[in-house]
């Protein structure tokens, strides 16, 4: 798992409970996405609309429990963003 994936996960974890919900991912990418991209913590092309953010969530939710762990999240974003 990359440090970038961990940092992005922590930025998206709005309630800081160690997991991400679909709504957290959509909301956080919409509100924090531009500043994360400006800081180099998210590729600019990673800024997406709610449908794309939801699809990212679905691809990462490997066990189908409707929450993402850091490990599930990192496995997808490291591959998708070329961080690993």
C-alpha positions in Angstrom: 0.0 0.0 0.0 1.3 3.4 -0.9 1.7 6.4 1.4 -0.4 8.4 -1.1 -3.3 5.9 -0.8 -3.2 6.1 3.0 -3.1 9.9 2.9 -6.0 10.0 0.5 -8.0 7.6 2.5 -7.5 9.7 5.7 -8.6 12.8 3.8 -11.8 11.1 2.6 -12.6 9.6 6.0 -14.8 12.6 7.1 -16.0 11.0 10.3 -12.5 9.6 11.1 -13.8 6.1 12.0 -11.3 4.2 9.9 -13.8 3.2 7.1 -15.3 5.0 4.1 -19.0 4.9 3.1 -20.2 5.6 -0.4 -21.6 9.0 0.8 -18.3 9.9 2.4 -16.4 9.2 -0.8 -18.8 11.2 -3.0 -19.0 14.1 -0.6 -15.3 14.2 0.2 -14.2 14.0 -3.5 -16.7 16.8 -4.3 -15.6 19.1 -1.4 -12.0 18.2 -0.9 -11.1 16.9 -4.4 -9.8 20.2 -5.9 -7.6 21.0 -3.0 -6.3 17.4 -2.9 -5.5 17.6 -6.6 -3.8 21.0 -6.1 -1.6 19.5 -3.3 -0.7 16.5 -5.5 -2.6 14.0 -3.4 -5.1 13.1 -6.1 -4.5 13.1 -9.8 -6.5 15.9 -11.5 -8.2 13.3 -13.7 -9.3 11.6 -10.5 -11.7 14.4 -9.9 -15.0 12.9 -10.9 -18.7 13.3 -10.6 -21.0 11.4 -8.2 -21.5 8.5 -10.6 -17.8 8.0 -11.1 -17.1 8.3 -7.4 -19.8 5.7 -6.7 -18.3 3.4 -9.3 -14.9 3.8 -7.7 -16.6 2.8 -4.4 -18.2 -0.3 -5.9 -15.0 -1.5 -7.5 -13.2 -1.1 -4.2 -15.9 -2.7 -2.0 -14.5 -6.3 -2.4 -16.6 -8.0 0.2 -19.8 -6.1 -0.5 -20.4 -4.8 3.0 -21.0 -1.2 1.8 -17.9 0.2 3.7 -14.3 0.5 2.5 -11.4 -0.4 4.7 -8.0 1.1 4.0 -6.8 -2.1 2.4 -9.8 -2.3 0.0 -9.4 1.4 -0.9 -5.6 1.2 -1.4 -5.8 -1.9 -3.6 -8.0 0.0 -6.1 -6.5 3.5 -6.0 -2.9 2.4 -6.0 -3.6 0.4 -9.2 -5.9 3.0 -10.8 -3.7 6.0 -10.1 -0.4 4.1 -10.7 0.9 4.6 -7.2 2.1 1.0 -6.9 
